[in-house]
Amino acid sequence: MSEIPGELKYSKSHEWVQINDDGTVLVGITEHAQDLLGDMVYVEVPEVDHEVEVEEACAVVESVKAASDIYSPVSGIVTESNEALTDSPELVNSDPFGEGWIMRIKLADRADLDALMDAAAYAEHIESEDH
């Protein structure tokens, strides 16, 4: 079973959300998602100041197996993108919940967070997808 940190929130499309005290969230893809995709060879991060909506495709990861869109789990403004992924896309594989983060978003509406799953619900979601 993939690691599912309890302090994060999760989307059905396998993004994780870390809620910060400053009104921003950090977003990346889960360990489960990167396991499915395989070794990352390219990551296209969103531009800073780009406005995103919930479930909007806003970044792209390419692995040896496939290319996949990354969907914003919340609405808001991208305040930072992880430029380190341009030169080191493999960070998504080696540290998906740390150095492999994709973007920081200033939340437009905290209610977006209520629609996300906690770790237990995400674990059930993965289990249901595998059957």
WOVEN-V386263 format. One record per residue. PSI is psi in whole degrees, -180 to 180 (none if undefined). NEAR is the number of other C-alpha atoms within 10 Angstrom. Layout:
BEGIN
PSI,NEAR
PSI,NEAR
END
This chain:
BEGIN
137,8
155,12
135,12
90,19
133,15
-22,9
-5,10
165,17
160,24
149,28
162,23
-23,15
17,15
30,20
148,22
155,30
123,29
121,17
125,19
157,11
-18,7
12,8
9,12
164,20
147,22
138,22
139,28
-173,27
152,24
164,26
-39,23
-45,17
-46,19
-30,21
-44,11
-39,11
-34,18
-164,16
123,19
137,22
-15,19
139,19
126,26
113,19
157,20
158,23
144,15
144,14
4,14
132,13
129,17
152,22
159,16
133,12
14,15
134,15
121,15
-3,19
165,18
136,16
139,22
132,18
-180,19
-20,11
-40,12
164,13
144,15
137,15
149,15
130,24
140,23
126,25
-9,29
165,26
147,21
-161,23
131,19
119,23
-17,19
142,18
148,21
88,17
-20,16
-25,15
-21,22
-46,13
-22,11
66,14
-22,21
-13,21
-29,18
-35,28
-46,21
-28,15
65,14
-28,22
7,24
-106,12
-16,16
14,22
157,25
-46,28
159,23
133,24
133,27
117,22
134,21
-34,16
114,11
-22,15
-25,11
-33,15
-29,18
-24,9
-10,13
159,20
152,19
180,18
-42,18
-45,13
-37,15
-40,19
-42,17
-39,12
-45,16
-46,16
-44,11
-33,9
-31,7
-7,7
none,5
END
